[in-house]
Amino acid sequence: MKYHILVLYYSQTGQLRDIIDRILLEMGAQCVIEFKQIEPEKPFSFPWNAYDFFDCMPESVQLIPEPIHPIRTDRDDYDLVILGWQPWFLSPSIPMTSFLKSSYANILKGKRVLTVCGSRNMWLNAHEQIKNQLLQLEAKHCGHLVFFDRNPNLTSVLTVIRWTFKGQKEASSWLPEAGVQKNDIAAATRFGKPILDILQSGQWDILQQKLLDQQGIELKPGLIVLEKRAIKNFRKFSMFILERGKRGDLSRKSRVLLFKRLLLVGVFILSPISQLSAKVQLVLNRRKLEEEAEYFKNLRYRENAL
Ligand SMILES: Cc1cc2nc3c(=O)[nH]c(=O)nc-3n(C[C@H](O)[C@H](O)[C@H](O)COP(=O)(O)O)c2cc1C
């Protein structure tokens, strides 16, 4: 008997598709795998134009969907659905939100869903939103894997900027390659066996622990402090921009440009100070942050966790 797996994903650069392909590499013989890519009606261009990039923040943070092309699957009973997503502005990307809020997401009702995230390194709030959406869709969230860039925070900001605005992923003379490290993508094959074991045994309630045993999520507690601080500001600023109009409206341009300037100041000037104060908080509240890290690595959803 073959297991039927549906992979629903969005990826601008193909990085997430590479990750999912590696996870599935050694499962192919026992599974029939169907891939469906989420396609916005108005595609997001890559590399990005700087203004369009920052103009996406409010809709990303406030989970405002946009039209997507229809998604038609070969069947409606799958043993497992893999949902591949990425964070945009600490929130699910607009294409992923657009899918989850569309009628096509009804396919997830009652299905086991394994979420796979390909990020720079800040994915916590986005995952909380995804957990919540899956609950509302009555899906059975059974596992979560996170892939991230292991470079220091500021280095990964610089490489992601070079990648996003110039399309250059490759290393330059003073900066490493952008994105998730190649060896981490290659090593994703290790998750195939535990997933297959669970497909065979039906013990879905232990899948997440099995994935965590294989370092399926690594989370530095200091990042929780940084992300909590940033998402609060994004929530406020997104409402401030939305008061002036929708994505693409010229009427909100001055506020989007103000956000761009403040974000750049925050990242390049305040971030070293923020990181230092996050380290102090880590020393003072280590136990609490470690407990929070355990929560974020798991699938239970608690309102306002961030
Ligand atoms: C508009 C935009 C915002 C992003 N915001 C975040 C973020 O908040 N946190 C993060 O870890 N990565 C962020 N990234 C990086 C993406 O999550 C992702 O790793 C990268 O874009 C490659 O994804 P893809 O090719 O699979 O689409 C952002 C990328 C874009 C384009």
The ligand as an SDF file (V2000), in Angstrom:
LIG
                    3D

 31 33  0  0  0  0  0  0  0  0999 V2000
    8.8760   40.3580    2.3220 C   0  0  0  0  0  0  0  0  0  0  0  0
    9.7800   39.4100    3.0900 C   0  0  0  0  0  0  0  0  0  0  0  0
    9.8170   39.4710    4.4660 C   0  0  0  0  0  0  0  0  0  0  0  0
   10.5950   38.5560    5.2040 C   0  0  0  0  0  0  0  0  0  0  0  0
   10.5150   38.5650    6.5700 N   0  0  0  0  0  0  0  0  0  0  0  0
   11.1310   37.5740    7.2770 C   0  0  0  0  0  0  0  0  0  0  0  0
   10.9430   37.4800    8.6930 C   0  0  0  0  0  0  0  0  0  0  0  0
   10.2070   38.2490    9.3310 O   0  0  0  0  0  0  0  0  0  0  0  0
   11.5930   36.4880    9.3740 N   0  0  0  0  0  0  0  0  0  0  0  0
   12.4260   35.6020    8.7300 C   0  0  0  0  0  0  0  0  0  0  0  0
   12.9980   34.7350    9.3990 O   0  0  0  0  0  0  0  0  0  0  0  0
   12.5960   35.6610    7.3800 N   0  0  0  0  0  0  0  0  0  0  0  0
   11.9640   36.5990    6.6410 C   0  0  0  0  0  0  0  0  0  0  0  0
   12.1170   36.6530    5.2690 N   0  0  0  0  0  0  0  0  0  0  0  0
   12.8590   35.5680    4.5920 C   0  0  0  0  0  0  0  0  0  0  0  0
   11.8560   34.4950    4.0940 C   0  0  0  0  0  0  0  0  0  0  0  0
   11.1350   33.9550    5.1810 O   0  0  0  0  0  0  0  0  0  0  0  0
   12.4790   33.3390    3.3020 C   0  0  0  0  0  0  0  0  0  0  0  0
   13.3950   32.6530    4.0460 O   0  0  0  0  0  0  0  0  0  0  0  0
   13.1270   33.7950    2.0200 C   0  0  0  0  0  0  0  0  0  0  0  0
   12.3630   34.8230    1.4540 O   0  0  0  0  0  0  0  0  0  0  0  0
   13.2090   32.6620    1.0000 C   0  0  0  0  0  0  0  0  0  0  0  0
   11.9360   32.0620    0.8970 O   0  0  0  0  0  0  0  0  0  0  0  0
   11.2800   31.3800   -0.3650 P   0  0  0  0  0  0  0  0  0  0  0  0
   12.2210   31.3740   -1.4820 O   0  0  0  0  0  0  0  0  0  0  0  0
   10.9630   29.9780    0.0700 O   0  0  0  0  0  0  0  0  0  0  0  0
   10.0330   32.1400   -0.6960 O   0  0  0  0  0  0  0  0  0  0  0  0
   11.3940   37.5890    4.5290 C   0  0  0  0  0  0  0  0  0  0  0  0
   11.3850   37.5750    3.1190 C   0  0  0  0  0  0  0  0  0  0  0  0
   10.5900   38.4520    2.4070 C   0  0  0  0  0  0  0  0  0  0  0  0
   10.5850   38.3780    0.9070 C   0  0  0  0  0  0  0  0  0  0  0  0
  1  2  1  0
  2  3  1  0
  2 30  2  0
  3  4  2  0
  4  5  1  0
  4 28  1  0
  5  6  2  0
  6  7  1  0
  6 13  1  0
  7  8  2  0
  7  9  1  0
  9 10  1  0
 10 11  2  0
 10 12  1  0
 12 13  2  0
 13 14  1  0
 14 15  1  0
 14 28  1  0
 15 16  1  0
 16 17  1  0
 16 18  1  0
 18 19  1  0
 18 20  1  0
 20 21  1  0
 20 22  1  0
 22 23  1  0
 23 24  1  0
 24 25  2  0
 24 26  1  0
 24 27  1  0
 28 29  2  0
 29 30  1  0
 30 31  1  0
M  END
$$$$
